[in-house]
């Protein structure tokens, strides 16, 4: 099982800590070695009870990792929410270190986690994602076996196994997941393992909102950094149905325009010259791209060929849900109220 390490190991051992920790208590902190730092980000965007239950599931998944090497585990939360963390949550994994940050934005929290990490590999994981037992082993082994890779990103599925939920997961994730180990142009920062020096060089950009991670991956791509996809690096994302999808799609639509404003060298940024009228091009292009991703990656999300028409139809709906966010971005307005931070 995984061995968790953090600065808290230097405190006197208590009865609820596993015996393996005693091997590290007497060592100089500067000599402590960890194979990876897992940064769990809890942004508390929705109801606290739901957030805390998701966090419990996430930490239990981390405690069950089949990884026989010491790691560091950081829980990064907004300063104003630290006092609201239930004691039982903090007790799930011995050695958990809480990092408070004076921000509500998930990208600020993730960047702070990268700066606080003591390992050469930093794995970013959202608190509403529960990792499979082989998740961490797959991430670390992939980066060790592929020294040219700067980042490896993993598969995200939804806890609801119905056809609509599987289709929504496919439509949200298949742009970087074609069902096999391969190079990709995109990163899921909700489930991504970075070489720390690369993450520090390319921090996540807060200005364009919580769905602007494309700015990071595009910058890496243009400068020759390699991003890989690893299907064994699998997590299960909490699923809250269509309200969650409407919220995320509104944010994605806003980010589609906002990131191209910030980085005019991105693909299709030239379309912004047409103003709001460019939405008539962006929306169909994004739908066609999703249809192609469905054909390419359906089997990875347990979508059979005769179920593809359902996924195609849902693609039309979700991209229509992005249009209001695009309009607000062109008007230089915020994306509106959201549970995402």
N, C-alpha and C positions, 0 to 999 in steps of 0.2 A: 504493500500500500504506500501511498505517497507520504513523504516526510515533510511537514511544513516547518519553515524556519522564518523567524523575523527578529527584530530587536527585542521583542518581548521575551525571547528565550533566555536572555541574560538575567532575567529576574529569577528569584529562587523558585525551584520547581514546586508545583502544587500537585495534589493528588489526581486532578483531572487531566493532567498532561501525560501523554504516552511515554513509556520508558525511553524510547529512542531519543527523545529530546535531551536526556541527561548527557549524551555524548557531546553536545554542543555548548552546554551551559558554561563550562570553565574556559572556553576558548576566547581569544582576543576577537572582538567584533570585526576587525579589519581582515581577519583570516577566514571568516565564515564564507563558505561557498554554496551557491545555489545554482541549480541547473536552469531555472526559469523563475520569473516573477509573474504571478497571475494578478492582474489588476481588475477587480470586480467593481463596476460602476453602478451605483444606485442613485438615480436622479430624482426619485420621489415625484414624478410628474402626475401620477394619478392618486387614487385613494390609498392612504397609508397602509390599511389592512391588506389590500391586494399586493402592494409593493413588498411588504414584509413577508408575505407568504411566498411570493416569487423568489425573494432573496433566500428564504429558508431552503427552498428546493434547489437553488443554485449552489449554495454552500454544502448541502448534503451531497450533491453530485460531485463537488470538488473533494469532499472527504472520502468518496468512494473511488477515486481515481486509481487505476492500475498502473502506478508509476513509482518505481522503487528508487527514487532519487530525491534529495532535499530540494524544496522550493520555498519561495517567499510568497505570501498571500497578503495582498493589500485590498482593503475595502475603502473606496474613495467616495465620500459623500459631501454634500453641502454642509457648511458649518452650522447652519440653522437647523439641520435635521439630525445632527449627531445625537442629541439628547433624546430623540424619539426612537432610537434603535432599541428594540426589546432585548433584554439580557440573554434570553434563550437563543436569539439569533447569533449573538457574539460568541456564544459558548459552543456552537456547532463544530467549529474547527479550532483546535488549540493553536495558539501562536498567531491568530488573525490580528493584523495591524490596521487600525482605522486611521485614514488620512482625511482630515477635514479641509475643505477648500471654500474660500469666500466667493462662491459662484454657484448658480443653479444650472449652468449650461453643461451638458454632458461632455462636450469637447474640452472645456476647461478642466473637468474632473479627470478625463483620460490623459490629457497632457500633464497634469500634476502627478498622476500615477506613474507616468513614464519617468518624470524627473526624480521621483522618490525611489524608484526601483534600484535594486543592487545587483541585478543579474544582467547578463548580456542578451538574454532573450526575454522580451516583455510580451505577455499575452493579454490582450484586451477582451473582456467578457462583460456583457451587459447582465445586470442582476436578474432580468426576467428570462434568462437563458439557462437551461439545465444541461450540463455537459454529459455526454456518454462516458462510460468508464475508461474507454481508450482515448479520449479526447486529447489529453495533455501529452500522452506518449506519442500520439500521431503527430502533433504539432512539433515537438522537440526533435523527434527522429527525422521528420521531413527536413527541417532546417539543417540538421547535422549531415544528412545525406545529400543535400543540395546546397553547397556553399555559395553558389552564384545567386541563390534566392535571398532577397532582402526581407520579404514578407511571405507568409503562407496564410491563406484565409480558408475558412471551413464552411461546411454545409449547415444551413439552418432550416429546420422543419417546424411545423406548428403542432401543438399538443393535440388538437382536434384532427382526427384522421378521415373526416368526411371528404367527399370529392371537391366541394367548394373550397374547403380549407387547404387541401392539397394543391388545388389550382392557384389559390392566392399565394401560397408559399412559392410555387413554381414561378409565378409572374413577378414576385418580389425579388427572387434570388437567382434565377437561371441566367442572368446576364453575366455572372462569373462562375457558373456551375454547369458544365456540360456532362457531368456524370463520371468524370475520371480525373486522375492526377494530370494536371496540365498547367501551362502558363495562362495567366489571365490579366486583363487590363484593370480589373476592379478589385477593391478590398471591402470586406465587411468588417468595419471597426467594432461591431458587436461580437465578433468571433474571429479575431485575427492575431497571429503571432508575428512579432516584429523583431528584427535585430535592433537593440536599444539605440545604437548610434544613429540608425536610419530614422527611427521614430522621433528622436530629438531633432534631427535635421529637418524633418518634414512633419511638424506638429499639425494637428487638426485645426482647421480654420473656423473660428466662432462666428465671424461676421455674417456668413450666408445662411446661418440656421443649422438645425440638428441633422439635416440630410445633405450636407454639403461635402461629404467625404470624398466626392469625386475630385475636388480640388487637390486633395493630397495624392490620390492615385495617379492623376494626370501629370502632376509635377514629377512624381517618381518615374513614370513611364517615359516622359520626354528626356529625362536625364540618364536613362539607361538602367534604372534599377529594375530588378526582376521580381514579379509577384507571381506566386504559384497558388493553385487550388488543391486542397487535400480533402477528399470526401470522407475519410475516416475521422476527420476532425469535426465531429457532428454534435450539435446541440439542439435541444427542443425549446422553442420560443413559446412563451405564454401567448395564448390567442384569445382575444376579446371580441371576435366577430366583426361585423360590418362597421360599428362605431370606430374601432381601431383602424380599420382599413380606410375609412373616409378621412380620418385625421391624418394618417400617414400619407395618403395620396395628395391631400391638400398641401402638406409640407413638401412633398417631392416635387409637385408642380411649381411651387414657389422657388425651390432650390434649382430646378432646371433652368430658370431664367437668371436667378441671382448669381450662380457660380459662373455663368458666361459673362455677366457684367464684370465680375472681379477678375476673370481670366479670359480676355478676348481671343486668346490663341486656342481655346478649346474647340472641339469639333462642333460645327453648326452655329458657332457664336455669331457668324456673319448674318444669320437670319434675324438677329435682334434689330437690325436696321429697319426692318419692316414694322417694328413696334408690336402692338397687340395683334395686328394682322398675322404675325408669324405663328401665332398659336394654331392657326388653320393648317400649318405645315408641321409644327412640332407634334401635335396630338396624333395625326395619322402616322407620322414616322415612328413615334414611340409605340403605337399599336402594332405596326408591321414588325418592328423589332421584337416585340413580345411574342407575336405569332411564330417568328423564326425560332426564338428561344424555346417555345413550347415544343416545336418539332424536334429540336436538338436535344432537349433535356427532360422530356416528359417522363421517361422511364425512371430517372433518378428520383422522382417524386411520386412514384407509383401511379402515374397517369397512363392508362392503356390507350391504344390508338383510337378506339371507338368512343373514348371519353374526351378526346381533344376538342370537338366542337363546343363542349361546355367551357373548356379553358379559353378557347378563342372568344366566346361571347363575353366571358368575365373580363377578358383583356380590354374589350371595348368599353365596358362599364368603368373599370378602375382608371383608365386613362382619361375618361370624361370627368372623373372626380378630381383630376389634377388641374383642370382648366381654371377654376376659381383662384387657386394659388398662383397660377401663372399671371392671371390678370392683376392680382394684387402686387406681384413683383414688378410688373411693368409700371404700375402706378407708384412704385417706390413705397409701398405700404408693407407692414409686417404680414406674416402669413395668418395672423389671427390667433385666437385662443387654441391651445394645444396641450395634450398630455406629454408631448415630447419636449425635451430640454436640450 
